[in-house]
Amino acid sequence: MGHKKSSKQFFDLRLAANLGLVQRLFHQLYPKETESNHFQKLMVLLPKLFQSRPDELKIQDLNRLESGNWYQSEKMVGMQLYVEHFNKDLKGLQSKIPYLKDLGINLLHLMPITPRPTGENDGGYAVNKYHGVAKQYGSSKDLLNLTQELRKQDMFLMLDFVVNHTSDEFTWAKKARAGDKKYQDYYYTYADDTVPKAFEKSLPEVFPETSPGNFTYDPEMKRWVMTVFNNYQWDLNYSNPEVFLEMLTNLIKMVNQGVDIVRFDALAFLWKKMGTISQNLPEAHTLISLFRMCLQIIAPGAIFLAEAIVAPKEIVKYFGQESTKGNECEIAYNASLMALLWNSIATKKTLLLYKSLTNVPQKPNDCTWINYIRCHDDIGLGYDDGFIREIGWNPQLHRKFLLDYYCQRLDWSPATGLLFMYNPKTGDGRITGSATSLLGLEKGLAKKDKVLIQEAVSKMILLYGIVLAYGGIPLIYGGDEIGTLNDYSFLEETDKKDDNRWVNRPKQNWDMVANLNDKKLPQSQIFNAVQKLIAIRKKHSVFADDNNLVIHHTGNDHIFAFERTSEREGLLVLCNFDEKEQVVQSRWISKLGYFTKGEPKNLVSNKKVPLKSGLLRLDPYQLMWLMKG
């Protein structure tokens, strides 16, 4: 009883402390003059939603508040996976927790497991229900069993909250189709195409090949409906406060299942305004902050990840600015780092990497990045044209080179990627493919080319060595730890064959896992290296994200160097993106204090690093983690 009482008291304190900000955010979106009744509804809803939170999670909330920013710890290492591709269903996943723990994973991001339409459903991002589990994954009870087990094992769970749209089979959409005016106002629906045509003038297309335009005519409803992503995904109308109240309820029901991190999907698109591209609008930021503050009042142990794959200057805004600084999302994807790493692999140069990273605005202290090299999605080439020009390249030609390099248009390239959403009018396109196929392992194995195979393994270790050492939470894409190649089976499935992102959504190869003892296999080399780097990361507090990252220029365009600093330790990361041995002057490294106690140890190879005539040598594609202290 004592805990219940203190939980309620803390809820009251959180509500009182944040009420002013919540009210201001709410009325920024929904004017006081017309919407004060909806604010009263929110005031009634908040304590009800708090009451619905399980006691065990309320206690966890209080513990997390006491322990500080758990998500910035060096112990955090995640994996993103498709449950059905990993091991059939939720029970199958639960049975593999020992494998995940052995690798060093303590955070799982499961791709959508909620009910969705049969046939096309955007990989589960078309939502029929926000809570509950699609039959192929098991039951709601299986999910609760899994989250309970994860808590026992000190592991965390991330699930998606598809906040921008529902499927056209969602209860509200069905009611709207049947003519219910209330639910037609939950979406952007119009009796004729006048407003849609006006919107289209400024709205870009997300999927120009497969889903052109942003509106769909629904013959049953006899109305046009906004469908920015796909015609079966109806955009929610957040200018209607009822939608916010309903979606807040759905969010809390979801986190009450034991979700620790909420991946806020497509949040850049949340607010629509005629005459704009309807992305990254100030109102979208206000809305996210309102969701976040309500979540912090009800369930402060759960946090938000911003799924905003936008320019670096825009990404940082999702951490919150000015009065909402640090009050929007706690975590964001470091999509820029990911795309820049692939650029450095193709060019063997680090110029654009440096130019971009040194111009990213500083993030708030209480926020962190998710660093990754691959995810379920394509690789977009969203680099800053100004930066490309500054280093002497032509932006259009440079993007063409990258598409040619990765998408099998250059005979000499080791990559076997596919071209995604190519627009011949603009020359824009994106890249799909698994990490090792893009790095040359597929080609190397096919040709039995030992050099190509070894280079691919080294490149894979190099990239994962960077994301494991960079400031934030490293996220491994399921299968990368065993060097999984492209999976072309999607071409035989009707509802997948037109979306080649499925090439990098492979099934987990448990036969390969069973053979990891064979140290000669390239897959074993990748697994052992990643496992070792994770173990090193978890031992050293310098990897915790305290905004303690310093980028160093080396004077060698093939080398990328950055340092993680703390009072007790220092870690210098050096990365050679070239296929040839490279050297750097060691004077600046000595000045940082890395040679004061003799030769420093490279934690990756576990060997001392010698200096030859004031030069530090790096092998082709070598990764060094030099430890000081």
N, C-alpha and C positions, 0 to 999 in steps of 0.2 A: 504493500500500500504506500509505503514511504516514497518509492520511486515514482508511482503514479502521481502523487501529490506534487513532488518536485518537478516532474515533467510538465504538469499543468501550470505550475508557477512560472517555469522558464518560458513556456509558450506565451503566457500573459506578458512577461517582460519583453520578449522578442516582438510581440504585437505592438506593445506600447512604444518601444524604441523605434520601430520601422513604420509606424502608422502614417506619419507625416509624409515620408517619401512615397509610400504606396498610394496615398491619396493624390499626391501631386502627379505621379506617373499616370494614374487612372484618369484623372481629369485632363491631362494633356491629350489623351486619346479620345476620351468621351466627355464632352463639355458638361460642366457642373450644372448649367442652367437646365439642360434637358435630361441628364443622366444621373442625377443624385440618387434616384431610386435604385439604379443598378449598383451604385457604390454601397448602398445599404445592404443589398443582396450579397455583395462580396463580404461585408462585415459579418453577416450571419453564416456565410459559407465557410470562412476560415476556421472558426472553432469546431464546426462540424467535421471538416476534413481532418483536423488535428486529432479529434476523437477517434476517427476511423483508423488511425495509424496503429499497427500492432505494438504492444508494450515492449517487446524485445527490441524493436527498431527505435522506439523512443529512448530507450536506455543507451542504445548505440549512438544515437544523435548526440546525447549529452557527453558521452565519452569522447566522441570525435571533436566536439567543440573544445573540450579540455586539452586534447592532444595537439591542437594546431593544424597546420595545413598538411594533412596526411598525403594528399595527392602530389606534393612536391618532394616526397622522400626518394632517396637513392634506391630504396627497396622496390619501387614501382617498376614493373616490367610487364607489358601487356601483350596479348595476342588477339588478333581479329580473325574470326572464322565463321564459316557457314556450318551450322549444326549438322545438317543432312550430309554435307560433304566430309565433315570431320569424322563422325562415327554414328551415322544413321539418325539418332534422335537425342532428346535430352538425357534419357537414361544412359545411352551409349556414351555421351559426352561425360557424364558424371563418372562413368567407369574409367575414364582416361585421365582423371585428375592427377593420379600418380605420375603419368608421363609429363604432364604440364609442369608439375612441381619439380620433377627431375631436371627439366630444362631451365627452370627458374622463373616461370610465369606466375604472377599473382593477380593479374587483372585480365578478365575475359571480355572481349566485345563480341557479342553474338549478333550476327546479321538477323534481320527481322524474323521473329517466330510467331507473330500474331496472325490470326486468320486473314486470308487474302483471296481474291478471285482465282478461280482455276484458269488455266491458260495464261495469257500475258498479265503480269502483275508487278513489273519493274523490280523483280527480285524481292518481292515482299513489301516494297515501299508504296504499294497501293493497299490501304488498310481497310479491312471490313470491320475490325474491332480493335480498340486500343489496349484492352487487357484480355487475358485468355490466351490460349495457345492453339495454333493450327494443328489439326489432327496428326499430320505427318511427323510432328515433333513430340507428340505425347499429350499430356494433359496439364491443366493448371497446377494440379498436385505435384506433377513431375518438376515443374518449374520451382515451386515452393521447396521441394526436397533438395533441388540443386542449390538454391540460394542459401538454404540452411547449411548444407555441406560446405559451401564456399566460405561462409562465415566461420565455421569450425576450423577451416584450413587457413584462416587469415587471407582469404582471396576476395577480390572485388569483382563486381559485375557491371558491365555497361550494356544498356539496351537503347534502341532508337525510339524516339518519340517523333513520329511523323507529323509535324506540327503545321505544315503548310497546306496539306490537302488530305482528303479521304478518297477511298475508291468510290466508284459510282454504284457499288453494291452496299455501301454503308447505310445504316438505318436512316440517317438524315437525308441522304441522296434519294433513297427509295420514296420517302415521304414527299420530298420536293417533286419528284417525277409524277407522283400521284396527284399533284396539284396543291399541296399544302403550302400556302403563302409563307407561313412562319419559317419553314425549312428551306424554301427557295431563297429566303433572305440570309440563310446560313452560308450561302455560296454567292458568287457573282453571276446572277442569271438575268437575262434580258429578253423581252418579248420579240424584238427584231435585232438586226445586226448593226444598227446605227452606232450604239456605244462600243460594241466590239471593234468595229472598223476604226473608230476614233482612237481606241486603246492601241490597236495594232500598229498605228503610225510610229509609235516610239518603242514598242516592246520587241526585244530581240527574240530569236527562236532558240530554245534550249536543245532540242533534238531536230534540226532542220531536215534530216533525211527521213526519219521514221515518224515524226510527229510535227509536221510543219504548222505554223500558226499557233495562236494562244487561246482560241475559242473553238467549241464544238457545238453543233446544233443537235439537240436531243429531241427526236421526233415525238417521243412519248410525252415529254413535258411541254413540247411545242415552244421551247425557249432555247436561247443560246446560253452556254455556261463556260466560264473561264477554266481552261485546262492548260496551264503553262507547260507542264511536263509531258503528260500523255493524255489522250482523249478519255481514258478511264480513270484519271486522277483529277478530281474536282477541287479547285482552290477554295479554301475557306475564307469567308469574308469577316476579317477581324475588325472592320469598322462597326460591326454589330456587337455590342458588349455581351449579348447572350452567348455568342460564340466563345468569347474569352472565358466566361464563367464555366461553360460546359467543358472546355478544353483543360482548364485548370483542374477540374474534377477528374478528368481522364488521366492527367499527369500524376496526380496524387495516388489514384488507384494503381497506376503502374509502379511508382516507387515503393508503394506499400507491399509489393511482391518481393522486395529485397534488392531493389536496383540501387546501386551506389552512384553511378555516373549516368546521366541522361544525355544521350547524343541527340542534340536538338537539330533535327534534319531540315535542310533547305531554309534555314532561318533568314537568309538574305532576302528571300522573296515574300516575307510575311505581310508586307503592306503594299497595297496597289494604289497608284495615283496616276490619273490620266496625264499624258504629256511627259512622263518620265519612263525610264526603263524598268521601274518598279522593282529595283534591287537596291539593297543597302540604304533604304530611305531612313531619315531620322525617326520616323514613327515606328519602323521595324525595331530599331534599337530600344525605343521607349517600351514597346510591347515585351521584348525579351527581358528587359530589366524588371518589368512588372511581374512577369512569370517567376523570375528568379527571386525577387523579394518575397513573394507569396510562398514559394518553396522553402526559402530560408526560415520563414516564420513557422511553417508547419513541420518541415522535415529537414533540419539544417545539416544532417549527415549526408544528404544527397546533393550532388553538384551538377552543373551543366558543362557539356562540351559543345562548342560552336562548330557546326558543320558548314563553314563558309569558305568555299574554295575561291577566294577573291584575291586581289592585289594586296601585298603586305601592308600597305598603308590603311587599307580597308579592314584587313583581318584584325589588326590591333584594336580597332574601334569596338570589336565584339567583346573585349574585356571591360568595356565601359569607359566613358570619358567624362571629364569635368565632374558634375555633381553625382554621376552614377559610376565614377571610376572604381573598378574592382567590384561593381555591383551588377554586372551583366553575366558573362560566362566566366567560369574559373579556368577553363581549359579551351584551347583552340588547336585545330590542326595546323601544323607548320608546313602547309602545302608548298610554300615557296622554296623551302629548303629541299623538299623532295624533288621538285621539278628542276631546281638548280643542280642537284647532284647528278641527275640524268644528263643534263647539259654538259657537265664536266667530264662524265664518262665518254660522251660522244666526241667532244672537242679535245680531250686530254688537257684542257686548260682550266684554270680556276678564276679567270678574270671576271666573268659575269657573276660567279658565286660571291666573290669579294665585294664587287660593286653593289650587288643587291643586299647582301647581309649587313654591310656596314651602313646602309641607308634605311634599315628597318627601325621605326620608332621604338623606344624602350617600352616594354610591357610593364603593367603594374606589378609590384612585389608579390602580391598574393595570387597571381595568376601564373599559369604555366602552359607549355606547348605539348602537343603530342607529336613526336618525331617519328617518321616512318619512311620507308623507301618504296613500298607498294601497298596498295589496298585493293578492294574489290573493283575499283573504278578505273577509268582511263587515266593517262598522264596528259594533262593539258599544258600548253606552252605559254602560260600567262606571264611572260617576262615583261619587264618595263622596256618599251622601245627606246626610250631616252638612254637607258644604261647600255643597251646593245649598240646604239650609235656611238656613245662615248668611248667604247673600246674598239671602235673602228669597223664594226660590222654593219651590214644592211639587215634590218629586222626581218623583212619578208624573205630574203634569201637565206638568212640564218635559220628561220623556222622551216623552210623547205629542206635545208640540209638535215635538220634533226629528224623530220618525217622520213626523208630518204634513208638516213642512217639506220633508224630503228625499224622501219616498215619494209625491209627487204627490197629496196630500190638501188642499193649500191652493192656490187658483187663482193667488194673487199670487207664490208661490214660484218662483224660476227653476230649481229642481232637478228633474231627471228620474231619480230613484233608484227602487229597488224594495224592498219590504218582505220581509225574510228571517226565517224561523223565528218568526213572530208567535204568541204564546201568548195567546189571548183571555181565559183565566182570570186571568192576571197583568197583561196589557197590555204584557208585555215583547216586544221585537222588535229586529231589527238591520237595518242598511241595506246594500244593495248598489248598485253603480253605478260607472262610471269617474269619475275626478276631475273632468274637464271637464264631464261630464253633470251631476254633482252641483253644479257651480259655475255652470251656466246656459248653457254654450256650445251644447249640443244644442238647447235651446229658442230661443236667440238666432239660430242658423243657420236653424232651421225657420221662424221668424217674420221672418227677414231684419231683425232688430232690432239696429242697429249699437251702440246703447248697451249692450244686454244682452251682446253679443259682446265689446265692449271691457272691460266689467266682469268677465266670466268670465276673460279673458286676464290682467287685472290681479290677480285673486284667485289664479289659478294661480301667477303669478310671486311673489306675496306668500307663499304657502304654501311653495313651493320655496325661496324666499329665507330662510325661517325654518329649514327642515331643513338647508340647506347651511351655515348659520352657527351652528347650535346645537352644543353639545358632543357629538361622536361621529361616526359614519360616516353620511353621507347616503345613502339608498337610493332610487333612482328606480325607479318601477314601469314596466316596458317598455311603451312607447306613450305614456306621460305626456309625454315630451319633445316629442312632436308633437301633443299635445292630443287623443289618440284618444277617441272617443265610445263610448257603450254599444254592445255587439254583441248583437243580439237573435237571432242565428242559432241559439243553443242551444235555442230553443223547438222547432226542427224535428228535434232529435236525441233519440232515445228515452232514451239513458242520461244525458242532461244536462238535459232539460226540467224536471225537478222540483227542480233546484238552481240558483236564479237568481244564484248567485255567478258563473256562467259569463258573465253580462252584462258583468262587468268583467274578462274574460280574453280580450281581443280579439287578432286577428291583426295583426302589424306591417304598416302600410300603406306599402309601399316606393314606391308611386306618389306618395304625399304627400312622402316623403323626397326623391324626385327633383325635386319642385317647391318645395323650401325656399328657392330663390333668389328666389321671388316674395315680397318682404318684406311685401306687403299682407295676406297670408293670416294669420289668427289663429294657425294652427299654426306658421308660420314665426316669428311674434313670440315664441311660447312657446319654441321650440327655441333661437332666438338668445339669448334672455334667460337660459335655463338654462345654455347653453354658456358664456356670458360669466361668469355667477356662479361656475361650476365653475372656470374659468380664474383668476378673482380669488382664490378660496379656496386654490387650489394655490400661489399666489405668496406667501401670508402665513402665517408660522408661528403667528400668534395663533389660527388655526383648529384647530391641533393640540389634542387633548383632554388638558389638564393639570389637569382639574378647575378650569378658569379661567373659569367662567361666573358672572356676577352678574346677578340679575334686578332691574330698577329699576321702582319705581312712578312713574307720570307725573302722577297726578291727573286723568287723562282716561280714562274707562271704555272708550273705543273703541280706545285705543292699547295695544299691547304693546311693552315695551322690555327688552332685555337687552344685556349687554356681555361681550365676550371680552377678557381682559386678559393682558398679558405685560410683561416689563421694558421691552421696546423699543417695543411697539405697543399700541394699544387699538382696539377696534372696537365701536361702539355701533349696535345694530340697532333701528330704530323701525318699527312696523307699524300701519297704520291699517285697522281691520276695518270701518269704516263707509263707506256709499255717499256720504257728504258729506265735504267738507274738514273737517279737525280741526286744533286747535292745542294745543301744550303749552308750558308755561312753560319758558324756556330756562336759568333760573338754575342749576338742578341739573345741566344738561348742561355749563354753563360751569365749574361746580365740579369736574366730572370732568376738565376740561382740554381740552375739544374746541374751544374758541374762542380758545385762547391764541396760536395762530399765524395769526390771521385766520379767515376763514370755512372750515370744514372741507369736504372734498369728499364728496359722496354717490357711492360707488363704483358704485352701480347705474346712476345716470343719467350719471355722470362729470361732474357739474356741482357748482359751489360752492353751499353752502346758506346763503341770506341770513337774517338775523334781522330781523323787523319788530316794533318796540316790545316787545322782550323775549319775543316769541312765535315758536315754530318751527311752520311750517305744513306739514301733510301732505295731499296730494291724496286723493281717494277711493281706498281700497285700495292706497295707496302703501307701498312698501318703501324704507327708507333703510339703507344701510350707511355709517356715518360713521367715517372712519379718523383716528386720532390717532397722531402719532409719525413 
